[in-house]
Amino acid sequence: MVSTAPVRAPARKPADTGLGERAMGRIFLAPSFAFMAVIALFPVFYAIGKSLYDIRGLRQEFIGFDNYARALTDSGFFNAVGNTFVFTVSSVSLEFVIGMVFALIMHQVFVGRGLTRAVILVPWVVPTAVAAQVWRYMFDHNPGFVNAVLGADINWLRDPAWSMVGIISADVWKTAPFVALLLLAGLQTIPEDYYEAAKVDGANALQRFWGITLPLLRPSIVVALLFRTVDALRMFDFAYVFAGHSNSLATLSVYAQRFLVAEPQLGYANALSTVTFVIVMLVGLAFISRMGRHMVGDVAPRKEKG
């Protein structure tokens, strides 16, 4: 018998455009990347260009790298660098420890967990300028709320060392919940089966934390430290609200803003801003490089022995 089934034409292969999927993807993403590059890089190159001039009022004089040479001999600049790194190391370290504790608490299952999470995250929602004003008021010698709580008589806003303690305390209160949120997201990706197996093997809570939680939470830890370190290096609000343009507590951002507004020397202000950008970029690239190595190490196939 002759089959009456319709004969289907052979499927046509898609035309070969000579471009792979990755190449096509790059082509489609190129306009977006170009737009973002212009938005992000134009201010940087503009600041670098202006840093080569001595700008006072309407007068502009090309002086090359003299502004950068001035920074290298400026004791106020080095004091700002020191303040910035002291603040960054202290605040990020405390925020990581407190954020980890908060994340572990929020990860537990208990009655009222939702309310607990909301309470912990409230400081992060408060605008930074508002939080800075509130903390400055509490550390003020009059009415002396912090002194009353501690039973001390410290002039927090007059002594630079104690003022730095106040600035760090305010920033930790404000930002530790953000670190906790990032770490909580990482904790929720760890399978519970690992913990159950460790319990069967007799591991206690501390051993489970060191052997399971920390290694598997490593990518989230690097991300949290990256965000907070980069943000702390650019910190302006707390230092400015607590001490204004005082050299004793000025960070890099406050010191640059001083020559932008209080003592207008726009060329030098742009040079200081450029140096701040370079420092932040180098620290950020170091974190990103380390994060990339961790990611590759986590997904790289392991060779079997044998």
Protein Blocks (a to p, Z undefined) as FASTA:
>chain_A
ZZfbdcdddddddddehiafklmmmmmmmmmmmmmmmmmmmmmmmmmmmmmpccehjbcc
dehjmmmmmmmmmmklmmmmmmmmmmmmmmmmmmmmmmmmmmmmmmpccehklmmmmmmm
mmmmpcfklmmmmmmmmmpmbgolmmmmnopacdfklmmklmmmmmmmmmmmmmmmmmmm
mmmmmmmmpcfklmmmmmmnopafklmmmmmmmmmmmmmmmmmmmmmmmmmmmgmklmmm
mnomafklocfklmmmmmmmmmgcfklmmmmmmmmmmmmmmmmmmmmmmmmmmmmmmmpc
cddeZZ
